[in-house]
Structure formats: structure tokens, C-alpha cells
Amino acid sequence: MTKVKEAIDTLEMDTSNCVGTIDASISPRGTLEMLSQWEVDRLRNMGGSSLYELFRRCALAVLNCDDTTDDASEVYALYADFSIEIEQRARGIKLILKNAPACAFVDGVIMNGVRDHLFAVLRDIVFMSGEPYALADRALTPQTDATGHALGEGDSASRPEANLVFNMLRNAKLLRPRAVPRLVVCWGGHSIDREEYLYCKSVGYQLGLRGLDICTGCGPGAMKGPMKGATIGHAKQRNRDGRYIGISEPGIIAAESPNPIVNQLVIMPDIEKRLEAFVRVGHGIIVFPGGVGTLEEILFLMGTLMDPENRDMEMPVIFTGGGASKQYFQEIDNFLVHTLGEGVRHYYRIIEDDPVAVATAMREGMHRVTVNRRKGRDAYYYNWLLRIPAEMKRHFVVNHESMAALTLSRAISPSELAINLRRAFSGIVAGNVKDYGIQQIRKHGPFQLKGEPEIVQAMDKLLRDFVAHGRMKLGGKTYSPCYEIKS
């Protein structure tokens, strides 16, 4: 039995079928079969269209489903000859692929899950391109002021973009009005070891046995493990309606290609919209060990929950790790308390090396969420009453000027510090894996982060631990820091 398990684990990790490329013609399956000629023309490769390039890159990311690199620029260079075109026909549309990654195909036929992801990309890019401001252009060539704020963006509820997260999720048919709370958002690193992956999988299995659904960032590692475990738990309970939701964004998708277990994929315009989508649709959150991206998610969440207007909000949050990674969350806890104050501990619970206890606590939390939503007359499917600070939602465009301008000091309020720390970690994520961030580092050198000595020293210690434990890059690759920390 042990040998059989080892063989299955080996097959799960095998990427040998990803060698080479394939040309193919792909039709949609019961969705997005019609596009207007205007929409088709905007998505065609005419005159160096930035919208086409956004579509091409996101499509390449979902097709490259078994990739083992988290360097977006490496992926784009490897498949520089990949192209995708929309062919308009009387009976609907087809996607014409040239030099597509072979790993998306079995015996020359595209995997059904990958095909669904491909048309989810098309659906979301079409929706973005119809918005009153150029989201697609911003994702490729962001414009910013001196503080890193995206130009032309506002927070007024009267502006169409204020409800963009809701509108995109509704357009993707992800919102289910009559479903009771049972969606667990799982965060964690894409670069984790086998023991940590199996622990994530075990937690997902226990969640699945209890009828809970999974939402992650849709990539590998701690994003795939809970989904894979939940599929087994759902199967044992004969639950044929299990949901495995993946939420990504154009900057990260090539570095964290969606795993084929995802049965509902949504591509949000930027990282802030992605983070908002997680906390709006999720009913509880489990955080596994990870790197800077996981810290960015934690800080977004803590900065939101600490807002006084959310004092009556019910959102169960569990930090958990198993085996050798137990110490990880002690270090995270120390960092959060050191920077945001002792009160931050009120918003999360640490459960070490116990998948059953994690799943049981989350199931109990779902009951509290249900009661809280009824009491507050909030929707089950979308957390309207949760207040996300405007500056936390505002798009932060990463460059050397905006990173150097961040105030990292306890002279500002804990909520403001959480916002700036989130932006600092977001910048490091960009420098590590996002194409535009990698290009900036190559051209101008590491980002400079400055601040109060105790704050930046705490950051430096945490980041050094991430590097030492291989949490910055996949496959144990040598890591060259994209940042320098100065007091």
C-alpha cells in the first residue's frame, strides 16, 4: 500500500508531459458562445493591442498548468511564439491556439478543466474591457502618482468601479444567493515542501467530509492541497456539488498557474480586487504557511478586521501548520503583535498539527457566521456589510519610488501601518514573480524599504526566515532578494 501511495504521489508531481507545444482549435462548452464583432476586434492582435497581450498572457498561464517555475518572465520567454486568436463563426466562436503548452492536452485533446479555465479568462477579459476605465491597460502598464496610487481611481460608491468586484463575481456566476455559509478561503504559499503540502491536503479532506467548499488563489502548493483533499472528502460523502473556486489576477497568474481541480475560476483586475473578492465571498479563512504573498493576504485581512466598523463582524480565521512548520505561525504571531499591537490576536486562532480540530472549528464558525448574517440582514453569498478601508482597496502600483515612499513606523495608526506593510510585501511579491516587477529589478536594482528600526528589523528577520526555508522560490532555486531594508 505504501508503494502504491508513493507511485500516486510521484504521478501527481510528474510534469514530463509538459514537453513541447501543440496547435489546436477549441470551442466553448455551454458558455460564452457569442461575442460581438466589437469585442472580437478588441481582442485580436491588431496594432500591438495591449488588451490582446493581456488576454494572451492569461491564456498562456492557464494552459501552462503543470509548470514548475514561478518566474513569469521565464514563462513568457519560454512560450514567446504562443498565440491565441478568436475566430468568429455563424454558429459561435472558436479559439485558435498556436504553440500552446502540451501539458494542457491529453492525446492531443485539451483537458476539460483547462478548457473551462481558458474560457473563464476570455469571459473576464471581455468584462474588464467593457468597464468605463482601462483596467486592461493598467494591468500591463500601470500609471501612478508619486505615492503609488493608481491615477484615475476613486472610492466613491457612485463610480461604476466601486462595485466592480461584485459585478465580476456575478458575471462569473460565482454568487449563489440561496446557499448557506460553507465557503472556506485557504491561503498559503506556492513554494512549500512535501510535508506541508500533505498537511494542507489533510485539512482539505476534513473540510470536505464536513460539507465545506474551498476557495484559494488557485495555484500550486497550499492553494492546490486543500482542494485535492476536499475532493476526496466530498466523494466519500457523495457530495457532487463541491466547489473549488480559484481567484487570480493578471500579474500573478503566470507565476501561479491555476490547477485543474478549480471548477470556478475568476480573474480579477489587480491584487487589491482579488483580495477583496476573497473576503467578500468567503465565510471563514484558513491560513497555511507561505511566503511574502501569504503575509500580504494576512495584513489585508487584519487591517480590515481591525477597522472599528467591523467590530460586530463574524469571520473565523485559523492559522495552522503541521510537522516541522509548527514554529512558522509563532513567528507570524510575533511579527503581527510587534507591528500592529497585542489586540491583533483577537482576530485569529492558531491550531497546530491537527486537521480534525481545524475543520471542526471552522464548521462551528460557519454556524456563527450564519447567525451573524441573519442578525445583520447581510447576504450569505457576499459580505456587503464588511467595511474595507478605502486605502486598503486603492490600487498600489509597485515601482522604486512608491516602495521608497512607504511610511513604516508606529507613529501612524495600526490600521495605516497594516496598509503600508501590505503594500511593502505586495512590492516584494511583484519583484519576485511578476513580470513587470522582475523587469524593474533587472533595470534599477532592488527596491529600497525604509522605516522605524524596530519595524524594518522585524520585517528583515521574517524575510530572512522565508529565504532560509525556501519560501521565496519554487524548487529550491537560489533566491536573489529584490529588496533592501534600511533603517
MOGIHU-V282318 format. One record per residue. N is the residue number from 1. RES is the residue in three letters. BURIAL is b if it has 24 or more other C-alpha atoms within 12 Angstrom, else e. Layout:
n->(N;N)
res->(RES;RES)
burial->(BURIAL;BURIAL)
This chain:
n->(1;2;3;4;5;6;7;8;9;10;11;12;13;14;15;16;17;18;19;20;21;22;23;24;25;26;27;28;29;30;31;32;33;34;35;36;37;38;39;40;41;42;43;44;45;46;47;48;49;50;51;52;53;54;55;56;57;58;59;60;61;62;63;64;65;66;67;68;69;70;71;72;73;74;75;76;77;78;79;80;81;82;83;84;85;86;87;88;89;90;91;92;93;94;95;96;97;98;99;100;101;102;103;104;105;106;107;108;109;110;111;112;113;114;115;116;117;118;119;120;121;122;123;124;125;126;127;128;129;130;131;132;133;134;135;136;137;138;139;140;141;142;143;144;145;146;147;148;149;150;151;152;153;154;155;156;157;158;159;160;161;162;163;164;165;166;167;168;169;170;171;172;173;174;175;176;177;178;179;180;181;182;183;184;185;186;187;188;189;190;191;192;193;194;195;196;197;198;199;200;201;202;203;204;205;206;207;208;209;210;211;212;213;214;215;216;217;218;219;220;221;222;223;224;225;226;227;228;229;230;231;232;233;234;235;236;237;238;239;240;241;242;243;244;245;246;247;248;249;250;251;252;253;254;255;256;257;258;259;260;261;262;263;264;265;266;267;268;269;270;271;272;273;274;275;276;277;278;279;280;281;282;283;284;285;286;287;288;289;290;291;292;293;294;295;296;297;298;299;300;301;302;303;304;305;306;307;308;309;310;311;312;313;314;315;316;317;318;319;320;321;322;323;324;325;326;327;328;329;330;331;332;333;334;335;336;337;338;339;340;341;342;343;344;345;346;347;348;349;350;351;352;353;354;355;356;357;358;359;360;361;362;363;364;365;366;367;368;369;370;371;372;373;374;375;376;377;378;379;380;381;382;383;384;385;386;387;388;389;390;391;392;393;394;395;396;397;398;399;400;401;402;403;404;405;406;407;408;409;410;411;412;413;414;415;416;417;418;419;420;421;422;423;424;425;426;427;428;429;430;431;432;433;434;435;436;437;438;439;440;441;442;443;444;445;446;447;448;449;450;451;452;453;454;455;456;457;458;459;460;461;462;463;464;465;466;467;468;469;470;471;472;473;474;475;476;477;478;479;480;481;482;483;484;485;486;487)
res->(MET;THR;LYS;VAL;LYS;GLU;ALA;ILE;ASP;THR;LEU;GLU;MET;ASP;THR;SER;ASN;CYS;VAL;GLY;THR;ILE;ASP;ALA;SER;ILE;SER;PRO;ARG;GLY;THR;LEU;GLU;MET;LEU;SER;GLN;TRP;GLU;VAL;ASP;ARG;LEU;ARG;ASN;MET;GLY;GLY;SER;SER;LEU;TYR;GLU;LEU;PHE;ARG;ARG;CYS;ALA;LEU;ALA;VAL;LEU;ASN;CYS;ASP;ASP;THR;THR;ASP;ASP;ALA;SER;GLU;VAL;TYR;ALA;LEU;TYR;ALA;ASP;PHE;SER;ILE;GLU;ILE;GLU;GLN;ARG;ALA;ARG;GLY;ILE;LYS;LEU;ILE;LEU;LYS;ASN;ALA;PRO;ALA;CYS;ALA;PHE;VAL;ASP;GLY;VAL;ILE;MET;ASN;GLY;VAL;ARG;ASP;HIS;LEU;PHE;ALA;VAL;LEU;ARG;ASP;ILE;VAL;PHE;MET;SER;GLY;GLU;PRO;TYR;ALA;LEU;ALA;ASP;ARG;ALA;LEU;THR;PRO;GLN;THR;ASP;ALA;THR;GLY;HIS;ALA;LEU;GLY;GLU;GLY;ASP;SER;ALA;SER;ARG;PRO;GLU;ALA;ASN;LEU;VAL;PHE;ASN;MET;LEU;ARG;ASN;ALA;LYS;LEU;LEU;ARG;PRO;ARG;ALA;VAL;PRO;ARG;LEU;VAL;VAL;CYS;TRP;GLY;GLY;HIS;SER;ILE;ASP;ARG;GLU;GLU;TYR;LEU;TYR;CYS;LYS;SER;VAL;GLY;TYR;GLN;LEU;GLY;LEU;ARG;GLY;LEU;ASP;ILE;CYS;THR;GLY;CYS;GLY;PRO;GLY;ALA;MET;LYS;GLY;PRO;MET;LYS;GLY;ALA;THR;ILE;GLY;HIS;ALA;LYS;GLN;ARG;ASN;ARG;ASP;GLY;ARG;TYR;ILE;GLY;ILE;SER;GLU;PRO;GLY;ILE;ILE;ALA;ALA;GLU;SER;PRO;ASN;PRO;ILE;VAL;ASN;GLN;LEU;VAL;ILE;MET;PRO;ASP;ILE;GLU;LYS;ARG;LEU;GLU;ALA;PHE;VAL;ARG;VAL;GLY;HIS;GLY;ILE;ILE;VAL;PHE;PRO;GLY;GLY;VAL;GLY;THR;LEU;GLU;GLU;ILE;LEU;PHE;LEU;MET;GLY;THR;LEU;MET;ASP;PRO;GLU;ASN;ARG;ASP;MET;GLU;MET;PRO;VAL;ILE;PHE;THR;GLY;GLY;GLY;ALA;SER;LYS;GLN;TYR;PHE;GLN;GLU;ILE;ASP;ASN;PHE;LEU;VAL;HIS;THR;LEU;GLY;GLU;GLY;VAL;ARG;HIS;TYR;TYR;ARG;ILE;ILE;GLU;ASP;ASP;PRO;VAL;ALA;VAL;ALA;THR;ALA;MET;ARG;GLU;GLY;MET;HIS;ARG;VAL;THR;VAL;ASN;ARG;ARG;LYS;GLY;ARG;ASP;ALA;TYR;TYR;TYR;ASN;TRP;LEU;LEU;ARG;ILE;PRO;ALA;GLU;MET;LYS;ARG;HIS;PHE;VAL;VAL;ASN;HIS;GLU;SER;MET;ALA;ALA;LEU;THR;LEU;SER;ARG;ALA;ILE;SER;PRO;SER;GLU;LEU;ALA;ILE;ASN;LEU;ARG;ARG;ALA;PHE;SER;GLY;ILE;VAL;ALA;GLY;ASN;VAL;LYS;ASP;TYR;GLY;ILE;GLN;GLN;ILE;ARG;LYS;HIS;GLY;PRO;PHE;GLN;LEU;LYS;GLY;GLU;PRO;GLU;ILE;VAL;GLN;ALA;MET;ASP;LYS;LEU;LEU;ARG;ASP;PHE;VAL;ALA;HIS;GLY;ARG;MET;LYS;LEU;GLY;GLY;LYS;THR;TYR;SER;PRO;CYS;TYR;GLU;ILE;LYS;SER)
burial->(e;e;e;e;e;e;e;e;e;e;e;e;e;e;e;e;e;e;e;e;b;b;b;b;b;b;b;b;e;e;e;b;b;b;b;e;e;e;b;b;e;b;b;b;e;e;e;e;e;b;b;b;b;b;b;b;b;b;b;b;b;b;b;b;b;b;b;b;b;b;b;b;b;e;b;b;e;e;b;e;e;b;b;b;b;b;b;e;e;e;e;e;b;b;b;b;b;b;b;b;b;b;b;b;b;e;e;e;e;b;b;e;b;b;b;b;b;b;b;b;b;b;b;b;b;b;b;b;b;b;e;e;e;b;b;b;b;b;b;b;b;b;b;e;e;e;b;b;b;b;e;e;b;e;e;e;e;e;e;e;b;b;b;b;b;b;b;b;b;e;b;b;e;b;b;e;e;e;e;b;b;b;b;b;b;b;b;b;b;b;b;b;b;b;e;b;b;b;b;b;b;b;b;b;b;b;b;b;b;b;b;b;b;b;b;b;b;b;b;b;b;b;b;b;b;b;b;b;b;b;b;b;b;b;e;e;e;e;e;e;e;b;b;b;b;b;b;b;b;b;b;b;b;b;b;b;b;b;b;b;b;b;b;b;b;b;b;b;b;b;b;b;b;b;b;b;b;b;b;b;b;b;b;b;b;b;b;b;b;b;b;b;b;b;b;b;b;b;b;b;b;b;b;b;b;b;b;e;e;e;e;e;b;b;b;b;b;b;b;b;b;b;e;e;b;b;e;b;b;e;b;b;b;e;b;b;b;b;b;b;b;e;e;b;b;e;b;b;b;b;b;b;b;b;b;b;e;b;b;b;b;b;b;b;b;b;b;b;b;b;e;b;b;e;e;e;e;e;b;b;b;b;b;b;b;b;b;b;b;b;b;b;b;b;b;b;b;b;b;b;b;b;b;b;b;b;b;b;b;b;e;e;e;b;b;b;b;b;b;b;b;b;b;b;b;b;b;b;b;b;b;b;b;b;b;b;b;b;b;b;b;e;e;e;e;b;b;b;b;b;b;e;e;e;b;b;b;b;b;b;e;b;b;b;e;b;b;e;b;b;b;b;b;b;e;e;e;e;b;e;b;b;b;b;b;e;e)
